[in-house]
Amino acid sequence: MDSRKFSLYGNTITEDQDRRALGWQQMFIDKFDYDPDERYELSVHDNAELGEALGIREIRRDTKGDPVDRETGVVISTIRMGFGHYRIAMAGASAARAMGYTPYWLDLLAIPGITQDAIDWWNTNYSKYSRLSQRSGLFNKYVWESVTSGDRTLPGLNWLLNRYALGWPWRFLKANARDYRKSELFGNLHKAFPQDMPILPAHMWNCMGAVAGGMTNVVDMMFDNWPMAFQLTEGATHAVQSPSGYYGFRIMNQFDEQDRLLEPTPADAIEYVGHHVDHELVENIEVDCAARLARMNAGEPRRFLLTMGGAGAQRELFKAIIDHGRPLIERGEMTLFVNLGDHESNWDWLKGELGSAARDVTLHRTWEETRTFADGIREGEAGGLHVFIFDNTFHGVYATNYLMRVTDVMITKPSELAFYPVPKIFNERVGAHEAWGAIRSAELGDGTIETRTIPRTLQAIDLLANESDLLELFCDSIVRNKRAGVYDGAYKCVALATGTSFERTGEGIKVA
């Protein structure tokens, strides 16, 4: 491990914070019997879930598959920690395939060793606190909102947490030091790749681990629209989705706990690329928006897609939306798709809440059912209440992407889905950092502002179910945004990593 004092682009932390970051690293070393000399052997296998849909081949820790091909492959590196990081990675995989490359899927949680052990430990805690923030208003207001935004909480509590919690809040440099020291432990895994292999991380730990392992061609697919220090890795190129995010990362906006001005991120370490979106969605924006307006003009029920996040929070909100939507469904004003992802327990909960009304639900449990259903209503009619539940994360995440094309309005918290080219209603965030996803979408005109109470969310549903102005506005904006290159982020990430360029033609994406 690197024992030198931590710094990020010339910005340092205190001696105490540096010692504590090293102590954090040592905790993982001791807890999981880390071997600094451990060697990894990796090979490439077909992906059973989305190999056909996205061309993904997955990297496993074994020698039973094919070798990694530096010339034709691009590593898409992610973690199933929430759904957003998987979704960004899928956009990268889709773009890589469209540009003629083979996307190699690397999920650090699927690689036995320190990566799996350390990340699983942290993910368990993150999911617990994320769900707690939705059950406890006090915890959400005074703890979760503060740690995710950097905004001050109660004076005494703020002092205590900032003094003794190294990762409090995520916005400060000390949080970056904590995460980098932990991610250094993932360096041995990344030493198994060719040093100059193109790699697109969709999570900062993947990015930090790749750099720590000596990889030199790292293009970080940045998430969220609220700059936080722990998202930066010196040695990587940072592909940012919005101009405001670019500026915030460029100046390291408020990354110092004393709010001192910091040395900026170098211009050659950061790129504004646009939103990370699947090729299939970007390529069909005009067709899909025209279909939405045609259904509206024909008086068909408006199709709403309600999505559950990877941590499984916001159950009560889901129940309220479904209860509100049922009379609209009965009157032929709404069709409701509910994607519960891979949260089987949430379907058990929802069935209990619905009682006898659960018999009116059309349940889709497999990818094949979901794809057949979506393809069938692309030019046909759809009605009723449909619930989608899967036994794996790949299908749980990608089902939302696939259903977007046949959906009129998506209802979602303002996380990674805020960047997608579909009309959106934003319900309440889970963490203050997500607020800026809704702000970005509202600025672009393809979604509502954040509706922070259930009545305001239901008001937005009623407007978009029964009137035409908002749907027309959102669709028109999406088409214009495409022409401006707003949704080209995933292509640009692949181009940066492979040293190529691309252009959109009538026959698809052309790479030079």
Secondary structure, DSSP 8 states (H G I E B T S, - for coil): ---S--EETTEE--HHHHHHHHHHHHHHHHHTT--TT-----EEEE-TTTHHHH--EEEESSSSSB---TTTEEEEEE--SSSHHHHHHHHHHHHHHHTT-EEEEEEGGGSTTHHHHHHHHHHHHHHHHHHHHHH-HHHIIIIIHHHHH----SHHHHHHHHHH-TTSSTTSHHHHHHHHHHHGGGHHHHTTS-TT--EEESSHHHHHHHHHTT-S-BEEE--SSS--GGG--TTSEEEESSHHHHHHHHTTTT-STT--------GGGEEE------HHHHHTHHHHHHHHHHHHHTT--EEEEEE--TT---HHHHHHHHHHHHHHHHTTSEEEEEE-TT-HHHHHHHHHHHGGGGGGEEEE-SHHHHHHHHHHHSSS---EEEEE--SSHHHHHHHHHHHHTT-SEEEE-SSGGGGSSS-EEE---SSGGGHHHHHHHHHHTSEEEE--SHHHHHHHHHHHHH-SHHHHHHHHHHHHHHHTTTT-HHHHHHHHHHT--EEEETTEEEE-
